[in-house]
Amino acid sequence: MSGNEGTDAPNEEVVSDADDGDSEPDTPAETEADADAEAAAGDEEESQSEGLSEDDFVRLAYTARTVDGGQLVDTTSQEVAEEEGVDEDEQEFEPRVITLGAGHIFEDVEEDVMGSEVGDSGSVTVAAVDAFGEYDQDEVRTISAEKIPEDDRYPGAHVDIEGEHGHVETIIGGRARVDFNHVLAGEDIEYDYEIEGIVEDRTERAQGLLGMFIGDADFDLWIETDEEEEETVIAPDEEEIDENTPAEELPEPETEVEIVEKETLYLEAPPQLQFDQQWMFQKNQIAQQLMDQLDLDRVIVQETIDGSGGMFGGMGGMMGGMGGGGEELEELEEELADADVDADEIVEELDAEGEAE
């Protein structure tokens, strides 16, 4: 028995060695492929764990209220707007497209969104100093009532005076007490949000950014890659230039034309923006932000003036035939009335200028 036991042990070892020999070692290529797969899986897992980050475009639903009193500050919810009796004709209530890191929402909220995933929600309290500022008693000032338009000389009226916005507290005699603090100054804001999606389409991103800047203006827009000829100056060969050569004898600069591609966002602005001051004064800055955030080469704005623009559309025909007739005068008077302009005052001013000449 002992001899059989002695021969069995080596046989078991041989079988074990034979089994090991049957499995072929990994080739260098297989080892490298496995390493790449593990690295890719690790990167994907890390990316997923990091969540949303700066420059991501997200669709965000939110409602913001004051902490003290629960006054509605802003919302994207149609239901909340209806409950609060907000005028639904002035704006649409739907989730907003924002760019993280671009200052489109309060910084505290933005930091809370960073690292989150689609479907996540949260609630953030933004301190007054980081929201609309602390209340400053020095911003409540007494001014001459003459600086306030006559129609706005009553307590509670919102006024713009010398570039500052405020609301009238009291008017006594010829003096008015005006509070130039933001109406929500001193208020902490509670901001409830939900991340509804990530926006990848650049056209939808552009529409969302325009909504942030201009509100609910309905732009027709599209992105195209245009090919254009571009002329560039060819620098002369330094060896051909002698430093002692007079300027008039230097060779003429040569140019060459090459075809370049330009990523272009076309905007067809709605007619009502012709008289929108924010759009008129800020369209260049808005276009620059669109180019920066959407990686565009240029923005081309198309605006159509079709003669139906109200007061200014009718004025052209009137000025072209001043002595022409009653119908044109009646049209002008109607347009001046709609524009809150006194036609008699304009006539008196024109007569005075004629007499002076």
BABA-361957 format. One record per residue (C-alpha): x, y, z; residue in one letter; residue number from 1. Coordinates in steps of 0.001 Angstrom, whole numbers, plus 500000, padded with zeros to 6 digits. Layout:
N
X:Y:Z:r:k
X:Y:Z:A:NUM
...
//
This chain:
357
X:Y:Z:r:k
500000:500000:500000:M:1
502742:502319:500875:S:2
504399:501696:497485:G:3
501189:502427:495650:N:4
500744:505589:497633:E:5
504262:506585:496728:G:6
503614:506183:493003:T:7
500185:507890:493123:D:8
501539:511180:494410:A:9
503916:511830:491541:P:10
501194:510866:489023:N:11
498879:513473:490498:E:12
501594:516075:490164:E:13
502200:515100:486530:V:14
498498:515396:485702:V:15
498422:518809:487343:S:16
501435:519946:485309:D:17
499869:518637:482123:A:18
496699:520661:482787:D:19
498745:523857:483227:D:20
500538:523187:479984:G:21
497287:522967:478006:D:22
496453:526710:478610:S:23
498446:528906:476219:E:24
499937:532140:477639:P:25
498414:535449:476525:D:26
500133:537121:473581:T:27
501407:540713:474012:P:28
498616:541971:471694:A:29
495917:540288:473796:E:30
497406:541677:476974:T:31
497465:545195:475508:E:32
493873:544865:474253:A:33
492702:543766:477690:D:34
494494:546712:479275:A:35
492876:549154:476819:D:36
489433:547683:477491:A:37
489911:548025:481236:E:38
491133:551603:480836:A:39
488147:552512:478633:A:40
485750:550942:481111:A:41
487438:552855:483902:G:42
487199:556147:481992:D:43
483506:555557:481250:E:44
482785:554719:484875:E:45
484710:557790:486030:E:46
482851:559982:483507:S:47
479524:558675:484712:Q:48
480455:559236:488321:S:49
481536:562815:487617:E:50
478116:563736:486208:G:51
477345:567155:484727:L:52
480177:569635:484410:S:53
480998:573115:483165:E:54
479937:573941:479572:D:55
477265:571213:479542:D:56
473922:572315:478108:F:57
471060:571075:480265:V:58
467292:571397:480229:R:59
466293:572561:483695:L:60
462861:572802:485300:A:61
462726:575028:488374:Y:62
460653:577161:490712:T:63
462148:579896:492885:A:64
460401:581507:495856:R:65
461365:583813:498676:T:66
462144:581956:501889:V:67
460221:584526:503924:D:68
456642:584487:502674:G:69
456979:582110:499733:G:70
456590:584831:497091:Q:71
457031:583425:493586:L:72
460205:584732:491953:V:73
460368:582615:488787:D:74
459123:579287:487473:T:75
459169:577072:484400:T:76
456013:575243:485513:S:77
452713:575958:483753:Q:78
450865:574520:486762:E:79
452635:576789:489249:V:80
452032:579816:487016:A:81
448306:579057:486867:E:82
448122:578567:490639:E:83
449872:581895:491222:E:84
447756:583755:488659:G:85
450760:584784:486571:V:86
449911:586428:483239:D:87
450482:583585:480809:E:88
450290:585863:477769:D:89
453651:587454:478569:E:90
455779:584291:478586:Q:91
455858:580567:478037:E:92
456357:578201:480948:F:93
458609:575300:480023:E:94
462029:574003:481126:P:95
464926:576283:480204:R:96
468084:575374:478334:V:97
471092:576734:480216:I:98
474858:576398:479970:T:99
476584:575377:483181:L:100
479325:577818:484094:G:101
477856:580694:482051:A:102
476057:582421:484916:G:103
472555:581625:483665:H:104
471421:580591:487146:I:105
472491:581515:490673:F:106
476013:580301:491401:E:107
474883:578305:494451:D:108
472348:576433:492323:V:109
474902:575869:489589:E:110
477347:574326:492049:E:111
474602:572007:493312:D:112
473782:570886:489757:V:113
477433:570145:488930:M:114
478115:566440:489276:G:115
474432:565516:489110:S:116
472761:563259:486551:E:117
469709:563605:484342:V:118
466625:562980:486485:G:119
468221:564326:489664:D:120
466454:567077:491592:S:121
467469:569346:494420:G:122
466613:572325:496574:S:123
469050:575148:497298:V:124
468669:578213:499487:T:125
470458:581213:498008:V:126
471369:583902:500524:A:127
470184:587430:499771:A:128
473712:588697:499239:V:129
474204:586104:496478:D:130
470720:586562:495007:A:131
469460:590132:494557:F:132
471681:591802:497129:G:133
471240:592992:500671:E:134
468771:595795:501318:Y:135
470579:599151:501391:D:136
468731:601957:503181:Q:137
470958:604511:501434:D:138
469324:603503:498139:E:139
466046:605037:499348:V:140
466363:608630:498195:R:141
464287:611786:498003:T:142
464202:613403:494567:I:143
462258:616107:492751:S:144
458867:614802:491636:A:145
459474:616570:488311:E:146
461971:613807:487430:K:147
459142:611271:487453:I:148
456802:611062:484450:P:149
453454:612548:485369:E:150
451572:609293:484802:D:151
453868:607528:487298:D:152
453567:609979:490172:R:153
451832:607650:492617:Y:154
453014:605276:495398:P:155
454011:601868:494072:G:156
454819:603002:490535:A:157
457933:601528:488948:H:158
460113:604232:487410:V:159
463395:604609:485544:D:160
465291:607742:486516:I:161
468719:608635:485134:E:162
469497:605002:484341:G:163
468292:603627:487698:E:164
465166:601555:488276:H:165
463135:602029:491428:G:166
459631:602209:492844:H:167
457882:605220:494313:V:168
457166:605063:498046:E:169
455541:608466:498670:T:170
454987:611802:496944:I:171
454471:614900:499045:I:172
454316:618246:497325:G:173
457126:618498:494846:G:174
459238:615780:496433:R:175
459157:612019:495911:A:176
460619:609209:498004:R:177
461960:606500:495680:V:178
463427:603111:496648:D:179
466149:602138:494169:F:180
466837:598736:495764:N:181
465883:595667:493749:H:182
462345:594686:494677:V:183
463738:591385:496066:L:184
466753:592892:497831:A:185
467270:591374:501280:G:186
465328:588221:500412:E:187
466795:584710:500644:D:188
465612:582598:497711:I:189
464675:578908:497793:E:190
465351:577293:494431:Y:191
463816:573881:493629:D:192
465021:572269:490408:Y:193
464978:569075:488350:E:194
467413:568156:485558:I:195
465276:566989:482630:E:196
467927:566309:480026:G:197
471196:567119:478299:I:198
470924:569142:475076:V:199
473288:567984:472335:E:200
471729:569522:469205:D:201
473402:572863:468466:R:202
470277:574394:466944:T:203
468315:573603:470107:E:204
471193:574982:472157:R:205
471079:578229:470174:A:206
467315:578516:470641:Q:207
467720:577939:474369:G:208
470421:580596:474722:L:209
468334:583126:472794:L:210
465467:582382:475168:G:211
467743:583263:478095:M:212
468678:586603:476515:F:213
465482:587721:474781:I:214
462716:585742:476463:G:215
460101:584096:474281:D:216
460934:585786:470970:A:217
460305:583235:468229:D:218
463457:583084:466082:F:219
463770:581002:462951:D:220
467347:579750:463030:L:221
469601:577207:461393:W:222
473303:576351:461209:I:223
475131:575921:457905:E:224
478708:575329:456861:T:225
479451:577926:454170:D:226
482389:577870:451778:E:227
483840:581276:451007:E:228
486821:582769:449259:E:229
489268:584393:451623:E:230
492203:586538:450491:E:231
495437:586388:452449:T:232
498675:588319:452045:V:233
501789:586248:451342:I:234
504810:587503:453232:A:235
507826:588030:450929:P:236
510842:585759:451282:D:237
513239:587364:453762:E:238
516176:586454:451525:E:239
514736:588633:448768:E:240
514659:591705:450992:I:241
517742:593800:451445:D:242
517598:596040:454488:E:243
519210:598800:452421:N:244
516548:598628:449698:T:245
514448:601822:449580:P:246
510808:601336:450511:A:247
509601:602309:447040:E:248
511684:599525:445515:E:249
510408:596773:447793:L:250
508395:594097:445985:P:251
504637:594473:445948:E:252
502931:592187:448489:P:253
501319:589169:446887:E:254
497963:587722:447807:T:255
496387:584359:447390:E:256
492777:583250:447524:V:257
491761:580110:449349:E:258
488439:578457:450054:I:259
487589:578362:453761:V:260
484665:576848:455647:E:261
482692:578988:458091:K:262
480252:577540:460599:E:263
477405:580051:460476:T:264
474318:580494:462616:L:265
471547:582218:460668:Y:266
468955:584090:462735:L:267
465734:585351:461213:E:268
464540:587853:463783:A:269
460772:588265:464328:P:270
459357:591673:463306:P:271
458496:592727:466874:Q:272
462206:592888:467727:L:273
462625:595905:465437:Q:274
461576:598085:468364:F:275
462987:595983:471227:D:276
465659:598110:472913:Q:277
467391:595168:474569:Q:278
467783:593446:471204:W:279
468876:596623:469390:M:280
471553:597504:471925:F:281
472770:594007:472823:Q:282
472585:591987:469611:K:283
476370:592138:469131:N:284
477065:590836:472651:Q:285
474396:588135:472236:I:286
475938:587053:468922:A:287
479391:586885:470520:Q:288
478122:584620:473304:Q:289
476435:582370:470754:L:290
479706:582070:468824:M:291
481744:581375:471954:D:292
479412:578768:473455:Q:293
478440:577000:470216:L:294
481889:577055:468569:D:295
480694:579084:465576:L:296
482653:581291:463184:D:297
479936:583891:462788:R:298
476284:584810:463285:V:299
474229:586349:460481:I:300
471067:588163:461565:V:301
468322:588574:458991:Q:302
465746:591263:459755:E:303
462812:591999:457480:T:304
461101:595409:457355:I:305
457948:595011:455290:D:306
456284:598402:455720:G:307
453758:597130:458257:S:308
455679:598343:461268:G:309
453065:600793:462507:G:310
454027:604410:463032:M:311
457307:604358:461132:F:312
455855:602360:458238:G:313
453170:605005:457659:G:314
455435:608000:458165:M:315
457371:607260:454973:G:316
454322:607672:452735:G:317
453225:610747:454628:M:318
456551:612527:454352:M:319
456648:611713:450639:G:320
453429:613619:449946:G:321
452876:616137:452698:M:322
450378:618167:450739:G:323
448635:615096:449460:G:324
445414:614623:451265:G:325
443150:613931:454126:G:326
443428:610136:454159:E:327
447149:610293:454859:E:328
446636:612900:457592:L:329
443985:610748:459231:E:330
446310:607732:459124:E:331
449122:609764:460678:L:332
446873:611081:463447:E:333
445751:607532:464259:E:334
449337:606297:464389:E:335
450424:609233:466554:L:336
447521:608535:468913:A:337
448556:604877:469180:D:338
452126:605975:469888:A:339
450939:608377:472626:D:340
452243:611397:470697:V:341
450335:614689:470569:D:342
449882:615586:466887:A:343
449015:619217:467728:D:344
452319:619630:469559:E:345
454241:618334:466542:I:346
452381:620750:464213:V:347
453120:623678:466541:E:348
456809:622743:466637:E:349
456964:622516:462838:L:350
455232:625934:462495:D:351
457663:627462:464991:A:352
460640:626107:463054:E:353
459174:627498:459811:G:354
458744:630946:461315:E:355
462288:630894:462680:A:356
463661:630138:459193:E:357
//
